[in-house]
Amino acid sequence: MARKIILLTSCILFFTHFLFAQIYIAPDGDDTNPGTIDLPFGTFPTAISEAVPGDTIYVRGGVYNLTTTITITAVKNGSDSLFFTMKAYNNEIPVLDFSTQQFGDKGISLRANYWHFKGLQITGAGDNGMDINFGSNNIIEECQFYRNRDTGLQLSNGSANNRIINCDSYYNADPPDYADADGFAPKLTVGSGNYFFGCRAWVNCDDGWDGYLRGADDVTTTLENCWTWGNGYLENGTDPGPDANGNGFKTGGGDNSNADSLMHHVILINCVAFDNKNKGFDQNNNLGSMTLYNCSGYGNKTANYRIQRALNPGQTLTVKNCVSFVGNVQLGSFAVQETNSWLPPFVVTADDFLSLDSDSASARRQPDGSLPEIEFLHLAQGSDLIDAGVDLGFPYNGTAPDLGAFESDYTTLIAGNESGISGSFQLFQNYPNPFNPITHITYSLPISEKVNLIIFNSLGEKVAVLIAGEKRSAGEYQVTWDGRDVMGNLVSAGVYYYRMELESGMVRTRKMIFLK
């Protein structure tokens, strides 16, 4: 029996390797090579032409000097269970440099579905760094788009349900007018259901995010844990002129003051906009619903928040648990507001924050690609903005959610035991994050405690119980989750929360992302 199992396992491994190839490309490769790690291809079109759904194209580190657009068409559509993957090899840094490309040409034109890009840097394109055009259900993860001659990453022509995870877009500018280059732009003819998580956009000559419509209508875009700053300026700090709008998050609108009453429904959760030339959170002339939960605006020159134009019938503006400091708030009387920092009884001062030094916002990301841990705009202990929000259905620490984008965690359990161990209860960020399908969760206890560790989905529904009231001694522990629910089924891709509860009443919650 053991021999049969070994033979069966060998056959499975053989056919898996045969079905899902690993294709390699390198700056010094050659298209006459077989595309192996030792003899890689030299051009992207060749590597792409060789790939089939389920294959991975590994891009070796170094600079690729490119003059023509990398186009991926629907001939190369994947599926929900079989993505095409193009990713950086190990921790190497591949730079796709299009700086000698003709002005007006795009870097990567993605016109296909079910592609996963990870770890690429795209710079110098004659137009968009990456243009997702007729492309849906794609994942763009840990990519950087910078110094392109139009928007870093744009989505249009019905592109829907794409996930942009932990990406940066910066220093994009379109000479000579400097009027259109945004960080990220789900705009014009974009489809619905696109989702940005953990992304940053800074010092783009137009806007950080632009949801302006021309042709599309009644679409929804969600942004969570996204930061944007310094937009409306060039990389050297100069203002290129009035055509460079300089908004952080521009939610939507349309031509001729939106005479067509176009609606871009935008959901912003835990987002931050600061030091933009114009507005932080901007309606433009969007007439769709807008939802802002736990957002922070600081130091935006015209206004931190400006949404004043009446919406289409049946549409709503909801703003809750948000913070504004050093900047105006201009919201229409139709806004549904609750526990925002500009409402009584709050008075915000610099003492409410650990730091107002914004330089750390562009710091290097964490090893798992997540945003850097910084003190900027985090609430200081003793601030009356802590535990002052309304429960919006998301996990929080303390007795109620904090105001603003960063949930504080000041309640500590300091204790000692007979062995002399002391410290605080800590629940660390899972690793890797995002993950598929296995991730590891580490926690530490200063004293012996009964522990519960529970996984929830974004709706607050219990998904899995990893630890159920088990006694643990003081020390550090690691738990592994394989992405399966209580019934043993693999969960859907999306945002999940892991919550640890101690017998003593201490609670900690963190967020993670499962990608397929």
C-alpha positions, 0 to 999 in steps of 0.5 A, a space after each residue: 500500500 505504501 508503494 502505491 501511495 508513493 507512486 500515486 503522489 509521484 504521478 500527481 506531482 509529475 502531472 501538476 508540474 506538466 500542467 502548470 509550467 514555470 516560465 522565466 524571463 530575464 533582462 539578459 535572456 534570449 527568446 531562443 532559450 526554452 524559458 527555464 530558470 537557467 535559460 530564460 526568455 528575453 522578451 515578455 511577448 514570447 513568455 506570454 505566448 508560451 503561457 497557458 492558464 495556471 502557469 506562472 511567468 517569473 520575472 527576474 530582477 534587473 532593468 528591462 529597457 522596453 520601447 513597445 507596449 506589452 499587450 495581453 488580449 482575451 486570447 489569454 483569458 484565465 478562469 476563477 480556478 486557473 489564473 495566469 500569474 506574472 510575478 517577481 522571482 523571489 525577492 528580486 526587483 524587476 523594473 520595466 522601464 519604458 522611458 524611451 517609449 513613444 509619447 502616448 503609448 502605454 506600458 502594459 495593456 491588460 485586455 484579459 481576465 484572471 491575471 495576477 501581477 505581483 512585485 513589478 515596477 513599471 516606469 516611464 511609459 508614454 501614457 498609462 503605466 498599466 491600462 486595464 482595458 476590457 479586463 476583469 477579475 484581475 489581481 494587481 499586487 505589490 506593484 509600483 507605478 512611477 514617473 509614467 507620462 499619464 496615470 500610473 494605473 487606469 481601469 476602463 472599458 467595462 473593467 470590473 471586479 479587479 483587486 488592486 492590493 498593496 500597490 504604490 503610484 507616484 510622480 506620474 505627470 503628463 507634459 506639457 499640460 499636466 492635466 490628467 496623470 493620476 495615481 490610480 484612475 477607475 474612470 471614464 468607461 470603467 466597470 463596477 466592483 473594483 477594489 483597492 486595498 492598502 494602496 498609496 498615491 503621492 505627488 501625481 500631477 493631477 489626482 491621487 484617485 480619479 473616478 471621473 466618468 464619461 460613458 459609464 454610469 451607476 458603478 461602484 468602487 471600494 477603497 480601503 486602507 488607502 493613503 494619498 498626499 501631495 497631489 497637484 504638484 510635480 516631483 520637484 515640488 513645483 505647481 504645474 498650473 491650474 489644470 493640475 487639479 490636486 485632489 486626494 480622492 476624487 470620487 466621480 463626476 462627468 463632462 459639462 458639470 455632469 449634465 448626464 447625472 452620472 453616478 460613481 458610488 464610492 466607498 472609502 474605509 480607513 482612508 487618509 488624504 493629506 497635504 494635497 493641493 486642493 481637496 482631500 475627499 472630493 465630490 467633484 460633481 458626482 451624483 451617486 452615493 458616497 460612503 466614508 467610514 473612519 477616514 482622516 483628512 489633514 492639511 489639504 489646502 482647499 478642504 479636507 472634505 468637500 461634498 456639497 452638490 445635491 445627489 440624484 434621487 435615492 442616493 445618499 452621502 454617509 460620513 461616520 467616525 471621520 477626522 479632520 484637522 487643519 482643513 475645512 469640512 464642507 458637506 451638504 445638509 443632506 449628509 448623514 453624519 455621526 460621530 465625526 470630529 467636527 461635530 460636538 462635543 469634539 475639539 481636535 488639537 495637535 495633542 490628539 495625535 502621536 505625530 503630525 510628521 508626514 514623512 514616514 508615509 512613504 516609508 518602505 512597506 513591510 515584508 508582506 507588502 502591507 503599509 508601513 507601521 507609522 505614528 503619523 495621524 495615529 491617536 495619542 493616548 488620552 485623546 477623546 477621539 479614542 472609543 468615541 465612534 459608532 459601531 459600523 460592524 467592523 472589529 475594533 479595540 476598546 469599548 467602541 471604534 476610534 475616530 479616524 483611519 487608525 484604530 488605537 490599542 492602548 489597553 495592555 495587560 501588564 503582569 508577572 508570574 512566578 517565573 518572573 515573565 512580564 510584558 503585554 498581551 500582543 496579537 501580531 499581523 498575520 504572515 503572509 498577508 495577503 495569503 493563499 491559502 495558508 497564513 500564520 498568526 502569532 500572539 504573546 501572553 504575559 500570564 497564563 490565560 484561557 484563549 479564544 481565536 476566531 475568524 470573521 468575514 467582512 460582514 462580521 459573520 463567524 467563519 472559523 474558530 482556531 482556538 476555543 477557550 484553551 488554557 495557555 501559559 505565558 509565552 509566544 505562540 503561533 497558529 496556522 489557518 488554512 483558509 477553511 471555514 468550520 465546514 472544511 470548505 475553502 473560503 472566498 477571496 476577500 477581507 477577513 478579521 481575526 479576533 483574540 479574546 482572553 479570559 481576563 476580558 482583553 480583546 485584540 482584532 486585526 485584518 487580513 486578506 485572502 487572495 485566490 
